[in-house]
Amino acid sequence: MRDFATLEQEFEQHERGTARLGAIRMAIEEADTAQDVRWQFRFRYDFVRESIFSGDRYHGLIRFPEMLHFYGEHPELAESEHCRYDMLICFRWIVEAISEFPQVTRSEAESYFRSLKEMLLDQGKSLSCYFMKRGYFYMRIDRDLAAANYYRFLDAPLDDSSDGRPLCCNHRVMYQLYLGNEEAALREAEPILSGRLRAYCLPYATHHKFLRFYLSRGEYDKAEEYARRIEPKADGDPFELYMIGTLMSLWSVCDPQHGLALFRRNRRFYDASENPWQRLLFATGAYHLLRTQGAQEEALSEQFLETATQLAGQFRERDGTDDYLRGIRFEEFVQV
């Protein structure tokens, strides 16, 4: 029988994304054949984690219900503190990801949120991440419900199930920009912008929020300050397609030739992506950019417009808002 701990170390050496996901799939099959419950669960956790953090999230979203069902079928897993915690953290990742997939209905999303809340309460954890993720999900759907969850999030203590101080700070920044409170957002963002608070996605995610805020207001000089900070991180990273899309929207106004080079370097990641939200923002930016090129890029511009409009329509059907359609028309850039 294979040493599964060694097998896990081996697939961690694969290139991130498709290659590593393929290796983990094979590991899952081996553990299933051996009927080793702990490693069957662990490899499924590894798969979801890799999908979440390698750039697409789609494959993790597909695999997660299987993992959740497997956890429920094997109560001995819940006897392990380590397995209980892994299940909880995996749940936290997924409820954040569902906002990016309009095929997840609002009723399905609420079912996930209820299950997450039950799991947190059962393990004696804070509801901080529940209120944070639920508030984020409803920001594009129901302003009052988003506000109710946001203020409950502010009151909830942080613990090892929460997203941590840097990401919670970033969430407060996002909410102030969502309300249009520029000064309050800058105050909240100071620990991140100064470098005192950092995380795997920070400060870039915070920079991106300010970029979209100033872009929506037509304050292109301010937007460009943040764009210059973001681009070295986003360029060439398939997880950052949404940032690249926003950058292209800005460069369509400020520097189209620079934007075209960015587009050409990153289109292959868009072509390979199965994440509707990432594809929507990239297609929106590509449309804005390519339409500046006149007849030579008109057909391609129309293709991206068609894709962006179709995806925005799917989000409208789920969310009940026209935010992304307004973004395509360059009228408003919803906070993301």
Contacts in CASP RR format, 6 or more apart in sequence:
PFRMAT RR
TARGET T0000
AUTHOR 0000-0000-0000
METHOD contacts of the structure
MODEL  1
MRDFATLEQEFEQHERGTARLGAIRMAIEEADTAQDVRWQFRFRYDFVRE
SIFSGDRYHGLIRFPEMLHFYGEHPELAESEHCRYDMLICFRWIVEAISE
FPQVTRSEAESYFRSLKEMLLDQGKSLSCYFMKRGYFYMRIDRDLAAANY
YRFLDAPLDDSSDGRPLCCNHRVMYQLYLGNEEAALREAEPILSGRLRAY
CLPYATHHKFLRFYLSRGEYDKAEEYARRIEPKADGDPFELYMIGTLMSL
WSVCDPQHGLALFRRNRRFYDASENPWQRLLFATGAYHLLRTQGAQEEAL
SEQFLETATQLAGQFRERDGTDDYLRGIRFEEFVQV
1 34 0 8 1.000
2 30 0 8 1.000
2 34 0 8 1.000
4 27 0 8 1.000
4 30 0 8 1.000
4 31 0 8 1.000
4 36 0 8 1.000
4 39 0 8 1.000
4 42 0 8 1.000
4 43 0 8 1.000
7 27 0 8 1.000
7 30 0 8 1.000
8 27 0 8 1.000
8 42 0 8 1.000
8 43 0 8 1.000
8 46 0 8 1.000
10 23 0 8 1.000
11 20 0 8 1.000
11 23 0 8 1.000
11 24 0 8 1.000
11 27 0 8 1.000
11 46 0 8 1.000
12 20 0 8 1.000
14 20 0 8 1.000
14 22 0 8 1.000
14 23 0 8 1.000
16 50 0 8 1.000
16 54 0 8 1.000
17 50 0 8 1.000
17 51 0 8 1.000
17 54 0 8 1.000
17 55 0 8 1.000
17 56 0 8 1.000
20 50 0 8 1.000
20 54 0 8 1.000
21 47 0 8 1.000
21 50 0 8 1.000
21 51 0 8 1.000
21 54 0 8 1.000
21 59 0 8 1.000
24 43 0 8 1.000
24 46 0 8 1.000
24 47 0 8 1.000
24 50 0 8 1.000
25 47 0 8 1.000
27 39 0 8 1.000
27 43 0 8 1.000
27 46 0 8 1.000
28 40 0 8 1.000
28 43 0 8 1.000
28 44 0 8 1.000
28 47 0 8 1.000
31 39 0 8 1.000
31 40 0 8 1.000
31 42 0 8 1.000
31 43 0 8 1.000
32 40 0 8 1.000
37 74 0 8 1.000
37 76 0 8 1.000
37 77 0 8 1.000
38 77 0 8 1.000
38 80 0 8 1.000
38 83 0 8 1.000
40 70 0 8 1.000
41 67 0 8 1.000
41 70 0 8 1.000
41 71 0 8 1.000
41 74 0 8 1.000
41 77 0 8 1.000
41 83 0 8 1.000
41 86 0 8 1.000
42 86 0 8 1.000
44 63 0 8 1.000
44 66 0 8 1.000
44 67 0 8 1.000
44 70 0 8 1.000
45 67 0 8 1.000
45 86 0 8 1.000
45 87 0 8 1.000
45 90 0 8 1.000
47 59 0 8 1.000
47 60 0 8 1.000
47 63 0 8 1.000
47 67 0 8 1.000
48 60 0 8 1.000
48 63 0 8 1.000
48 64 0 8 1.000
48 67 0 8 1.000
48 90 0 8 1.000
48 93 0 8 1.000
48 94 0 8 1.000
49 90 0 8 1.000
49 93 0 8 1.000
51 57 0 8 1.000
51 58 0 8 1.000
51 59 0 8 1.000
51 60 0 8 1.000
51 61 0 8 1.000
51 63 0 8 1.000
52 60 0 8 1.000
52 93 0 8 1.000
52 94 0 8 1.000
52 97 0 8 1.000
53 200 0 8 1.000
53 239 0 8 1.000
54 238 0 8 1.000
54 239 0 8 1.000
55 237 0 8 1.000
55 238 0 8 1.000
55 239 0 8 1.000
55 275 0 8 1.000
55 278 0 8 1.000
56 238 0 8 1.000
56 239 0 8 1.000
56 273 0 8 1.000
56 274 0 8 1.000
56 275 0 8 1.000
56 278 0 8 1.000
57 97 0 8 1.000
57 100 0 8 1.000
57 101 0 8 1.000
57 275 0 8 1.000
58 101 0 8 1.000
58 274 0 8 1.000
58 275 0 8 1.000
59 274 0 8 1.000
60 94 0 8 1.000
60 97 0 8 1.000
61 94 0 8 1.000
61 97 0 8 1.000
61 98 0 8 1.000
61 101 0 8 1.000
61 104 0 8 1.000
64 90 0 8 1.000
64 94 0 8 1.000
67 87 0 8 1.000
67 90 0 8 1.000
68 87 0 8 1.000
68 91 0 8 1.000
68 115 0 8 1.000
71 77 0 8 1.000
71 78 0 8 1.000
71 83 0 8 1.000
71 87 0 8 1.000
72 78 0 8 1.000
77 83 0 8 1.000
77 84 0 8 1.000
77 87 0 8 1.000
78 84 0 8 1.000
84 123 0 8 1.000
85 123 0 8 1.000
85 160 0 8 1.000
87 119 0 8 1.000
88 119 0 8 1.000
88 120 0 8 1.000
88 123 0 8 1.000
88 125 0 8 1.000
88 161 0 8 1.000
89 161 0 8 1.000
91 112 0 8 1.000
91 115 0 8 1.000
91 116 0 8 1.000
91 119 0 8 1.000
92 116 0 8 1.000
92 129 0 8 1.000
92 133 0 8 1.000
92 161 0 8 1.000
92 163 0 8 1.000
94 112 0 8 1.000
95 109 0 8 1.000
95 112 0 8 1.000
95 113 0 8 1.000
95 116 0 8 1.000
95 133 0 8 1.000
95 134 0 8 1.000
95 137 0 8 1.000
96 133 0 8 1.000
96 136 0 8 1.000
98 104 0 8 1.000
98 108 0 8 1.000
98 109 0 8 1.000
98 112 0 8 1.000
98 137 0 8 1.000
99 136 0 8 1.000
99 137 0 8 1.000
99 140 0 8 1.000
99 277 0 8 1.000
100 275 0 8 1.000
100 276 0 8 1.000
100 277 0 8 1.000
100 278 0 8 1.000
101 275 0 8 1.000
101 276 0 8 1.000
101 277 0 8 1.000
102 276 0 8 1.000
102 311 0 8 1.000
102 314 0 8 1.000
102 315 0 8 1.000
102 317 0 8 1.000
102 318 0 8 1.000
102 319 0 8 1.000
103 276 0 8 1.000
103 314 0 8 1.000
104 318 0 8 1.000
105 318 0 8 1.000
106 141 0 8 1.000
106 318 0 8 1.000
106 319 0 8 1.000
109 137 0 8 1.000
113 130 0 8 1.000
113 133 0 8 1.000
113 134 0 8 1.000
113 137 0 8 1.000
116 129 0 8 1.000
116 130 0 8 1.000
116 133 0 8 1.000
117 127 0 8 1.000
117 130 0 8 1.000
120 126 0 8 1.000
120 127 0 8 1.000
120 129 0 8 1.000
120 130 0 8 1.000
120 161 0 8 1.000
121 127 0 8 1.000
123 161 0 8 1.000
125 159 0 8 1.000
125 160 0 8 1.000
125 161 0 8 1.000
126 156 0 8 1.000
126 157 0 8 1.000
126 158 0 8 1.000
126 159 0 8 1.000
126 161 0 8 1.000
126 162 0 8 1.000
127 152 0 8 1.000
127 156 0 8 1.000
128 153 0 8 1.000
128 156 0 8 1.000
128 157 0 8 1.000
128 158 0 8 1.000
128 159 0 8 1.000
128 161 0 8 1.000
128 162 0 8 1.000
128 163 0 8 1.000
128 168 0 8 1.000
129 161 0 8 1.000
129 162 0 8 1.000
129 163 0 8 1.000
131 149 0 8 1.000
131 150 0 8 1.000
131 152 0 8 1.000
131 153 0 8 1.000
131 156 0 8 1.000
132 149 0 8 1.000
132 153 0 8 1.000
132 162 0 8 1.000
132 163 0 8 1.000
132 168 0 8 1.000
132 171 0 8 1.000
134 149 0 8 1.000
135 145 0 8 1.000
135 146 0 8 1.000
135 149 0 8 1.000
135 150 0 8 1.000
135 153 0 8 1.000
136 146 0 8 1.000
136 171 0 8 1.000
136 174 0 8 1.000
138 145 0 8 1.000
138 146 0 8 1.000
138 149 0 8 1.000
139 146 0 8 1.000
139 174 0 8 1.000
139 175 0 8 1.000
139 178 0 8 1.000
139 335 0 8 1.000
140 315 0 8 1.000
140 319 0 8 1.000
140 321 0 8 1.000
140 323 0 8 1.000
140 334 0 8 1.000
141 319 0 8 1.000
141 320 0 8 1.000
141 321 0 8 1.000
146 178 0 8 1.000
150 175 0 8 1.000
153 168 0 8 1.000
153 171 0 8 1.000
154 172 0 8 1.000
156 162 0 8 1.000
158 164 0 8 1.000
158 165 0 8 1.000
158 168 0 8 1.000
162 168 0 8 1.000
163 171 0 8 1.000
164 199 0 8 1.000
165 197 0 8 1.000
166 191 0 8 1.000
166 192 0 8 1.000
166 197 0 8 1.000
166 198 0 8 1.000
166 199 0 8 1.000
166 202 0 8 1.000
167 199 0 8 1.000
167 201 0 8 1.000
167 202 0 8 1.000
169 188 0 8 1.000
169 189 0 8 1.000
169 191 0 8 1.000
169 192 0 8 1.000
169 197 0 8 1.000
170 192 0 8 1.000
170 199 0 8 1.000
170 201 0 8 1.000
170 202 0 8 1.000
170 205 0 8 1.000
170 206 0 8 1.000
170 209 0 8 1.000
172 188 0 8 1.000
173 185 0 8 1.000
173 188 0 8 1.000
173 189 0 8 1.000
173 192 0 8 1.000
173 206 0 8 1.000
173 209 0 8 1.000
174 209 0 8 1.000
174 335 0 8 1.000
176 182 0 8 1.000
176 184 0 8 1.000
176 185 0 8 1.000
176 188 0 8 1.000
177 185 0 8 1.000
177 209 0 8 1.000
177 210 0 8 1.000
177 212 0 8 1.000
177 213 0 8 1.000
177 335 0 8 1.000
178 335 0 8 1.000
180 213 0 8 1.000
182 213 0 8 1.000
185 209 0 8 1.000
185 210 0 8 1.000
185 213 0 8 1.000
186 193 0 8 1.000
189 206 0 8 1.000
189 210 0 8 1.000
191 197 0 8 1.000
192 198 0 8 1.000
192 202 0 8 1.000
192 203 0 8 1.000
192 206 0 8 1.000
193 203 0 8 1.000
193 206 0 8 1.000
195 203 0 8 1.000
203 229 0 8 1.000
204 229 0 8 1.000
204 230 0 8 1.000
204 233 0 8 1.000
204 234 0 8 1.000
204 240 0 8 1.000
204 243 0 8 1.000
207 226 0 8 1.000
207 229 0 8 1.000
207 230 0 8 1.000
208 226 0 8 1.000
208 230 0 8 1.000
208 242 0 8 1.000
208 243 0 8 1.000
208 246 0 8 1.000
208 336 0 8 1.000
209 335 0 8 1.000
209 336 0 8 1.000
210 222 0 8 1.000
210 223 0 8 1.000
210 226 0 8 1.000
211 223 0 8 1.000
211 226 0 8 1.000
211 227 0 8 1.000
211 230 0 8 1.000
211 246 0 8 1.000
211 247 0 8 1.000
211 250 0 8 1.000
212 246 0 8 1.000
212 333 0 8 1.000
212 334 0 8 1.000
212 335 0 8 1.000
212 336 0 8 1.000
213 333 0 8 1.000
213 335 0 8 1.000
214 220 0 8 1.000
214 222 0 8 1.000
214 223 0 8 1.000
214 226 0 8 1.000
215 223 0 8 1.000
215 246 0 8 1.000
215 249 0 8 1.000
215 250 0 8 1.000
215 333 0 8 1.000
216 332 0 8 1.000
216 333 0 8 1.000
220 250 0 8 1.000
220 253 0 8 1.000
220 254 0 8 1.000
223 250 0 8 1.000
224 250 0 8 1.000
224 254 0 8 1.000
227 247 0 8 1.000
227 250 0 8 1.000
227 251 0 8 1.000
230 243 0 8 1.000
230 247 0 8 1.000
231 247 0 8 1.000
231 262 0 8 1.000
233 240 0 8 1.000
233 243 0 8 1.000
234 240 0 8 1.000
234 243 0 8 1.000
234 244 0 8 1.000
234 247 0 8 1.000
235 244 0 8 1.000
235 262 0 8 1.000
235 265 0 8 1.000
235 266 0 8 1.000
236 244 0 8 1.000
236 265 0 8 1.000
236 266 0 8 1.000
236 269 0 8 1.000
237 269 0 8 1.000
238 269 0 8 1.000
238 272 0 8 1.000
238 273 0 8 1.000
241 266 0 8 1.000
241 269 0 8 1.000
241 270 0 8 1.000
241 273 0 8 1.000
241 275 0 8 1.000
241 278 0 8 1.000
241 279 0 8 1.000
241 281 0 8 1.000
241 282 0 8 1.000
242 277 0 8 1.000
242 278 0 8 1.000
242 281 0 8 1.000
242 282 0 8 1.000
242 336 0 8 1.000
244 262 0 8 1.000
244 266 0 8 1.000
244 282 0 8 1.000
245 281 0 8 1.000
245 282 0 8 1.000
245 284 0 8 1.000
245 285 0 8 1.000
245 286 0 8 1.000
246 281 0 8 1.000
246 285 0 8 1.000
246 333 0 8 1.000
247 259 0 8 1.000
247 262 0 8 1.000
248 259 0 8 1.000
248 262 0 8 1.000
248 263 0 8 1.000
248 282 0 8 1.000
248 285 0 8 1.000
248 286 0 8 1.000
248 288 0 8 1.000
248 289 0 8 1.000
249 284 0 8 1.000
249 285 0 8 1.000
249 288 0 8 1.000
249 289 0 8 1.000
249 330 0 8 1.000
249 333 0 8 1.000
251 258 0 8 1.000
251 259 0 8 1.000
251 262 0 8 1.000
251 289 0 8 1.000
252 259 0 8 1.000
252 285 0 8 1.000
252 288 0 8 1.000
252 289 0 8 1.000
252 291 0 8 1.000
252 292 0 8 1.000
256 289 0 8 1.000
256 292 0 8 1.000
256 293 0 8 1.000
259 289 0 8 1.000
260 289 0 8 1.000
260 293 0 8 1.000
263 286 0 8 1.000
263 289 0 8 1.000
263 290 0 8 1.000
266 282 0 8 1.000
267 286 0 8 1.000
270 278 0 8 1.000
270 279 0 8 1.000
270 282 0 8 1.000
270 283 0 8 1.000
270 286 0 8 1.000
273 279 0 8 1.000
273 282 0 8 1.000
276 311 0 8 1.000
276 314 0 8 1.000
276 315 0 8 1.000
277 315 0 8 1.000
277 336 0 8 1.000
279 307 0 8 1.000
279 311 0 8 1.000
280 308 0 8 1.000
280 311 0 8 1.000
280 312 0 8 1.000
280 315 0 8 1.000
280 324 0 8 1.000
281 336 0 8 1.000
283 304 0 8 1.000
283 305 0 8 1.000
283 307 0 8 1.000
283 308 0 8 1.000
283 311 0 8 1.000
284 304 0 8 1.000
284 308 0 8 1.000
284 312 0 8 1.000
284 324 0 8 1.000
284 327 0 8 1.000
284 328 0 8 1.000
285 304 0 8 1.000
285 308 0 8 1.000
286 300 0 8 1.000
286 301 0 8 1.000
286 304 0 8 1.000
287 301 0 8 1.000
287 304 0 8 1.000
287 305 0 8 1.000
287 308 0 8 1.000
287 328 0 8 1.000
288 330 0 8 1.000
290 297 0 8 1.000
290 300 0 8 1.000
290 301 0 8 1.000
290 304 0 8 1.000
291 297 0 8 1.000
291 298 0 8 1.000
291 301 0 8 1.000
291 305 0 8 1.000
293 301 0 8 1.000
305 328 0 8 1.000
308 324 0 8 1.000
308 328 0 8 1.000
309 325 0 8 1.000
309 328 0 8 1.000
311 324 0 8 1.000
312 322 0 8 1.000
312 324 0 8 1.000
312 325 0 8 1.000
312 328 0 8 1.000
313 324 0 8 1.000
313 325 0 8 1.000
315 321 0 8 1.000
315 323 0 8 1.000
315 324 0 8 1.000
316 322 0 8 1.000
316 324 0 8 1.000
316 325 0 8 1.000
323 332 0 8 1.000
323 334 0 8 1.000
324 334 0 8 1.000
326 332 0 8 1.000
326 334 0 8 1.000
327 333 0 8 1.000
327 334 0 8 1.000
END
